[in-house]
Amino acid sequence: MNINEYSKYDALGLAELVARREVSPKELAMTAANAIEAINPVINAVVETYPDRIEGLDEKTLGDGPFRGVPFLIKDVFGHEAGRKIEFGSRLCRGMIVQEDTYVCRLFRASGVNILGRSAAPEYSMSGTTEGALYGNTSTPWRKGFSAGGSTGGGMAAVVAGAVPIAHGSDIAGSIRIPASFCGGVGLKPSRGRVSFGPMLDENGYGLAQNFVQTKTIRDCAAMLDCLSVPQPGDPFIIPKPAEPYSTLFRRKAPRLRIGWSTKPLMNVKTDDEVAHAVEQTARLLAEMGHEVSEESPEFDPGAMRSMADVWFFGFDLRLEAYSKRSGHTIGPDTLEPVVLVIYEHARQMKPAQFFSAMAALNTARRRLGRYFTKYDVWLSPTTARAAEPWGNYNLGRTDVTMEDLSEKIFQPVCQFTLPHNIMGIPAISLPLAMHSSGLPIGVQLGATSAAEHVILQLGAALEEAMPWKDRITPNRW
């Protein structure tokens, strides 16, 4: 299989070829390696490949799930397998080795994917762009030097560029959906508690974060959700699941839904006119499909972004000091990005009262946002207020950022439409429904009530058919 042919398939499409014995998992792995070699100098999305999972692949080690033999990348953050490197995009953690499998990694392997490498992420996934001192900057496949988003920019860029058809992602404030918007892929953040963070963590970010994948198609999202939404020993929360598999439910027409839509800024960042038009066009189409569609924005306090940061960073100093001890590297300006060093020093001085105050503020924000879903089943919005922007705007290497303006300079411009779903713990998906006149993708976001992933998957499937994106090819792919 040549890389041009390979790159046209989604993950289930490649798995079907393996099941029919038209191609072997090892052949796919070798083709993926060739694709990575060809495209990575342009997008810089893959930081490591595993020879034992490519030319040295023992096909008997692959799981028997629906993705058997499909090339896959794991993000350089929580989710790794024992014996591999995990560096969190940080010079402080350079060379650090994973000590124990995560449950999600075991579930990935059971799904059948072949984890053959590691994708780029910003330092400790603390930015909405994948730029960093350890491995450099990742480009959207649509334009070199423009952000792939973050923090799962490496995974999404690799998927859209055709290096792999599916990749691991995680999302604490939009880190799956922002790259999907900037790169033109599909990014689902599941509900809080849907995918286990065990055994090392209880919940990541006190419930703000979720693990999942970056894909090209809705069907790959649905099938992987079936594979990963399996409660694990000791999980603190078990949330409801539909009686039928997501891979069955997503094919069904959604019932008539109450859909609220808005492009109104939530954190004082104006929505680009073309992005707003894409959302309005989607709203009209959903109305034509028979849904009850109204323009209304949720109630949201922009200060919740700062509260989220205080929750996220409480104890961050202890985490970095533990990594320093493991890696043997000393914390300082040579091992941490300037913004992360500011955060580390802030964390060292934080008092428990700040953490509890921030948790209370997030609870207030959650309750206010939740009122929106007493009126609507789905919230339609932009994923990001703008299409991808040049490197340098929101990266952690900036030297002009303090804790007082961290939210305004680094987070708000990319997270204003994605963070609310993390605060509420509800599912949300970014779909590549339009293209900007600049030649860059536009992401449109659908959010639903808790545990209602099947609802946005059904809407997503309808939109995938009505506003297809599968034939969009990034320029100069090979």
N, C-alpha and C positions, 0 to 999 in steps of 0.2 A: 504494500500500500504506500503510495507516495503522499507527501505531507499536504498537498493541495486537496486530494480526495479525503484524507483523514480529517482535515480541519472543517469539513462541511457537515460532519455528523455531530449530533448531541451525544450525551453519555449513553443513553439507552439504545441509540442507534448503533453505536460501536459494540455494546454488549450483545445486541441481536446478531451482529456479524460473528462474534465469538461463539455464541450458542449454536449457530448454523455451521461452524467450523470453516467459515470463509476466510478467517484471519485468526491467528493465535494471540494470546495475551502477550507473549514475548515480542511478536511482530509489532503489536501496538506500542509496547514500551519502547522499542527501538525507533519507531516512527515518531513518538512523542519526544524522544531525546533529540532526534534530528530537527524537529520543529522548534524545540527550545534553543538549540544551537543556532538556528537560523534567525529567530525573532528576538532572542534575549538581548543581543547587542543594541537593539533599537528601543525596546521597552524596559529592560532591566527588571523583570518581574520575578525571576527565579534565582534564589541565592545558593542553592545546593541541589544536586541530583544524587541518587543512590545507585551506584553501579550494580549492587546486588539485587536491585529491583528492576534492572534494565537488561543488560547483557547477561547478568548472572541470575536472572529470575528463575526460580523454581515454581512452576505453575501449580504444583500441588499445594503450595502454601496459600493460594488465593481462596477467599471465601466463596460460598455458593449462592450469594444473593443476586439480585437483579442486575447489578453492575459488574459482574465478574469479568476481570481483565481490563477494565477501563482505567487509563492513566489518570492519576490524581495527585494533587499537590496539597501538602499540609501547611498551614500558616505558621509563621515563626512566633507562635504565642501559645497559650494553653491549648492542649489538644494533642500533644505529641506521644510518640511511642518510646518505650524504654530502649536505651542504648543509642539513640540518635541525639544530634545536637539540637539544643534550643537556646537561642540567644536573644530573643525578644527585641531584635533589631538594635541591640545596644552593645557598645564596646565593653561595657562593664561585664557583660555575660559572654564575651567571646570564648568559644570553645566549650561552653557548659553542656553537660550531657544529661539527658532525661533519665531519671532514676526509676520511674514506674509508669506503665501504660495508663492513660486516661481511659475512662469508660467510653467516651465518644470515639477515641481511636480504635478501640476494640469493635465498636459498632460499625465504624467505617470499614474495617477489614472484613467484618461479617457481610457487609453489603456487596463485597466482591471487588471493590476498587483496588487498584495497585498503587499504593502510596510510593511514588518514585522520586519525590523531592520536596523541597521546602520553598515556600513563596515569601516574597518580601513584605515587611510591615514596618511602620515607623516605630521609634523607640517606645516600648511598652504599650504600643497601640494607642498612643495619646494624641493622635492628630488625625484630622480629616483629610490628610494627604500623605502619600507614602514617599517621604523624602528623609534621608538620614545620613549620618556620618559613617556608619559601619559599612553599608553596601551601596550607598548612592541613592539616586532618585529614580522612581518608576514613572514612566509615561503612559498616558492613555494611548491605546493602539491607534487612535485617530490622529494624534499629532505629537510628535516628539517635543519634549520640553514642557508639555502641559500635564497637569496633575492627573493621575489615575484615581484620585480619591484615596480615602483611608478610613479605617486602618487596613482593610483587606484589599489594598490597591494591587498588590502583586498577584493575588489569586484571581481577581476579576480581569485584570489586564491579560493574564495568561489565557484565560478562558475565551475572551472575546477575540484575541489575536489568533486563536486556533492552536495554541501549544498543548493544552489539555482541554477536555470538554466540560470538566467540573473540578471544583477546588474547594477546600475548607475555607470557611469564613467565620468571623465572630463579630458581635455588634453590641456595643455598650452605649452608644449615642448616635448610631447611624453607620457603623463601620462595615456592614454588609451592603447597605442600601446606597450610601454615598458613592462607593466605587461602581456600583451597578449603574448609577446615574451618569457618572463621568465617563464610563467606558462603554455603556450601551449593552448591558447584560441584564439578567434577571437576578434580583437579590431579595430573598425572603428572610425576615427576622421572625422566628417563631415566638409563641407565647412564653411568658415566664414559667419555668418548670417543665417545658415540653421536652427539652434535651438535657440529659444529666451532665453536671459539671464534676461528678465524682471521679475518683475517690479522694483526690487531694483537696478539693474545694467543696464547700457546701453550696453556695451560690456565688457567682462572680459579680463583684460590684454590688453586693447586697440586692441582687435580683435585677439590676439594670442590664446585665449582659446576657447574651445567648449565643450558643454555637450553632452553626448550620453550614450551608454551602453557597457558592456562587455558580450559577448555571447559565445556559443559553435558552432553555425552554421551560415552560410551566410543567411539562410532564416529568422532567428530571427532578424538579423541586418536589413534586408530589410523591414520586417514588422514593426519593431519599428521606423525605419526612416519615414515610412508613418505616424505613430502616432505622432511623435515629430516635423516634418517639417511643422508646422502650424503657420503662422505668427500671432503674438499677438499684442494687442493694444499698439501703441507707439513704436514699433520696429523701429530702425533707418535705417535698410536695409532690403529689401525684394529681395531675389535672385531667379533666374529662377528655376523652377521645371519641370521635364518631364511631358508630357501630361498624362501619365499612371502611376499607382502606382509603387513604387519600388518593391513591392512584386510580381508584374507581370513582370516587366522588367528584374529582375535579372535572371529569368528562360530562357531568350532568349540568344542565342549565340551572343557573341560580334561580331561586324563587324571586318574586318581586321584592326588592329591597328599598329601604329608605336610605338614600345616599346624600350626605352633606358634602359640599365642596367649597374650597376657598383657596385663594392665592394671597390672602392678606398676610403681611409679615408678622411673625410671632416674636422675633427678636430684633426688630428694627432694621432688617436687611431687605431692601426692596427686591421684589421678584422681577426678574428679567421679563420684558414684554413677550418675547417668544415662548418662554417657559410658561407664563401665565396663559397664553393662547393655547398651548398644548393641553393644559388642564381643562380649560373651558371647552375645547373640542371634545375631550374625553367625556366631560359631563354631558354634553349634548348627545353624544353617541349612546351613553348609558340610558339617557331618557328615551331615546328612540328604541332601545331594547326593551322598554316597558318598566323601568325602575322609576321610583319617585325621587326626583333630584331637586335639591334646593341649595342655594348659595348661603352658607353660614360658616363662620369661623369659630373654633372652640375658644373658651376663655383660658388665657395662658399668661403667666407672669414671667417676663424674660429673666428675672432674678433667679428662676429655678435652675438656670444653667450654672450659676455660681454655687448654688446649694448642691447640685450634682457633683461639682468638682470637690467640694469639701467632704462629701461622702466617699467619693472615689479615692481621694488622697489621704484620708485618715489611715495611719499605719503604713503609708507608702515608704517611709524611711526605714521601717523595720524590714520590709520586703527587700529593699535594695541592699541593706546591710547583710541580709542573709545570702543574697546573690553574690555580694562581694566576698563573703567568706567561702562560698562554694567555688567561685571562679579564680580567686587569688588576685583579682584586680582591685585597685583602690578607688573608692568613690572620689570623683573630682572632675575638673573641666576636660581632662583627657579621656574620660570614660563615659561622661554623660553629656547629652546635648544641653546647650545653655538654658532652654526653657525647662527641661526636666530637672536640671540642677536647681533652678529657682523653686520648682515644686518640691523637690527633696528637702530643701532648707525650710520651706513653709511647713511641710509635714512634721519636721522635727520639733517645731514650736506649737503645733496644734494642741488644743486642749479638748478633753472629752466633751465639754459643753458645746464646742463648735460643731462636732459631729452630730450630737443629739439635736441641736438646733437645725442643722441641715436636713436631717432625717424628717423632722417635723415639717419643714418647709416643703419637702418632696411629697409628704403625705397630703398637705394642703393642695399642692399642684395636682396631684393624682385625683383627688376628690372633685376638684373643679373641672378638670378635663373629662372625668368620668361622666359628668352630667350631659356631655355632648352625646354620649351613647345611650342615653335614655330617650333621645329624639331620633337618632340615626343608627342604622346597622353598620354603615361604612362611612369612613372619612376619606375623601378624595382631595389630594393636594399635590403640589410639586414635591419631588424628593429633595432636590436642592434648588435654591433660589436662582442659581446660575448654572450654565454649562461649565465644563472644566476650564480652569484658569491656569496661567503659567506658574511654574515652580516659584517658590519663594514667598508666597503670600501667607500661608498658614503652617509653615514647617517649624519644627522644634529647634532649628538652628538659629532662629532670630535672637538678637541680643538686646532688643528694645522692649521686651515683654516683662511685666511684673505681675504679681498675683492680683493686683487691683484691675489690670486690664487684660488678663489672660483670656477670660471668657470672650470679651469683645474682639480681641485680635486673632485668636486661634480657633475658638469653637463656634461662636454664633454664626459666622458667615456660611458655614457648611452644615451646621447641625440644627438650624432653627425649625425645620419641618420633620426631622427624624427623631430628635430627643424625646418629644412627648410620648411616643409609643414605648420607649424604654421606661419612662417614668410610670406609665400605666401598666406595663408588662403585657401589652397586647400584640398580636401579630400584625406585621406590616410588610408590604412587598413593593419594590421598585420595578417598574416595567419600562423598557426603552421604546416609548410610543411615538417619539417624534425626533426630528433632527433640526438643529439650529442652523441658521444661515451661515454661521461660522464653520460649518462642517463637523460640528461636535454633537454627540447625542444629548437628548433631553430625557430625564427620568421623571415618570409620573408615579405617584405613590397612592396605594390603597391600604387603609388600616381598618381592622375589624375589632369587634369585641373579644374579650379574652376567650381563648380556646377555640376560636372560630377560623382557624387557618383554611378550612375547606371552603369557606365563603369567598375569601379573596383569591383562592386558587381557581374557583369556578369563574369569578369575574375576570381574573387574569387570562384564563383560557379563552373566554369569549372575546376579549380585547386582542389576544394574540391572533385570533382568526380574523377579526375585523380590521386590525391595524398591524399587519404582520411585519416582523423585523428580521425574519430568518435569512432573507436574501441580501441584507446589508453586509458588504465586505469592507473591512478596514483597508485604507490605501497602503500600497507597497508592503503587503503582508509578508511576502518572501523575498 
